[in-house]
């Protein structure tokens, strides 16, 4: 029986960036309620894991001490990192708890306590780099998890799949010269943060280990399996990661208030199942997912519930759409971009 870890702490609800801010506590409050109402958290093979805060030394695996101190200082009296990333009092402690939740998800998978895990955490992290935050992010949760697993368990190859609708500029920057981490991002373009072009493929020893698949507005979720088949799977087979980590933002949903892709709630369960098959063949099924964005308060809880049910291989779980989705069509533009990416990567990978 597959065992799935669900990382959660009620203190995640304490982080409040302010009235009307998209990254509100309601994202997790409603999600946990759906998980309870559907009795997913009562399933014997879904284990709720309660995290501890990451230490300053954990944060320093990724971030500079100066930046960590800046967030801590702002958090004592309130302030802001950027216009869209306020730092209300207490942010530092909750952001450390979010990073700790990411660490716990990865560690539980690597230790074999669970087969896979989903970290239901906030605030998110993938827009945070070594010396900066932004885009609602303070510390880079998934990067901290990867560095922690590398240091403590001596793992040497990680693959990060970032399906958030926004490019993970912080994650890319952190690993841009690092051949131990293959970063693979799909994201809407143009859109914040304005990075993630096809030719951003890494630098130095990390050249060829950074893969961006920018998607034009209106791209449907039907294209994602094609992207996984044509690019992600052959790269994974060639690279042979020991863990697949996923920056799992659900803001590519067709009615998300701050983006313009056309994924459905079902899309996320479908691509989770696909990545599970890939991981089973390559790294013993070891997947650690970390929540990033996703701001439609009806769709995000259902999408996450569908992901968790898929990870745990719950039979008969019914995934529901909050409203009728648009037609899911394949895109010639996406196919063209995939072929161009293949040609760019041909110098580095036989795919």
C-alpha angles and dihedrals in degrees: 000000000000114000119208126195118217111195115205142148127186090224089073086078091063094072106095117173090187144277112319095011110139094224094068131156087248089077091070098028092059093040094054089047091055091048088052096043092051089046092234092135088054093059112113093230095052110083119194109218122198113212133214122220118273113251123242087252089055090052090047090061084078110011132057117253089238092057093046089052090049092056091046092050095048090047093059095064106009129259140138140269093199133351092269094039110064120180107218118187111288095025093121094058095045093045088053088050089051091052089047090054090054091049091050092052092052095042094049089054096046093047090050095240086128134010094230138352144208118208108211093197142142150231094049124230122198096100091058118098133184095285104016148049133197142131090071090306130120107167126019101245099186094045091050090051092051094048091046092053090047093051099041102033099026094233111168108194128049130171119203118199111194111192096165110126090241123067113255096234093168094053091046092051093049094053101029094114097031119104092188091071124056107198115200118183132181114188144151115268128228094036140102128332092026096223134104104083123170093253094054094100103145134273138252112348088354095061109130093020096093117073125182126189107187112198124207118237112276095032109152128222089247088082095059099077088051090053091048092048097045102038117005098048098049090045091050091048091051097042097039100206118204090216133018111216119193129204093210110197116162096201095110084079110126096245100040109140097228104037142049112220124117107229119143133216087257091054091069095052090046095052092043089056090048093051090046089058091049092048092048090057096044113028108014093268094296106161126159115187124196123194116241122161137341121135110183101108095207099042103040096061091049092046092051091046089052091049093049092046089050093048090051093044092233107183119224097013108152116220112205132196116223090218139003110288125222120260112288105229132170116246125226089201091057091050090050092051092048090054091049091051090051090054092049092050095044090093090060107028136037097224 
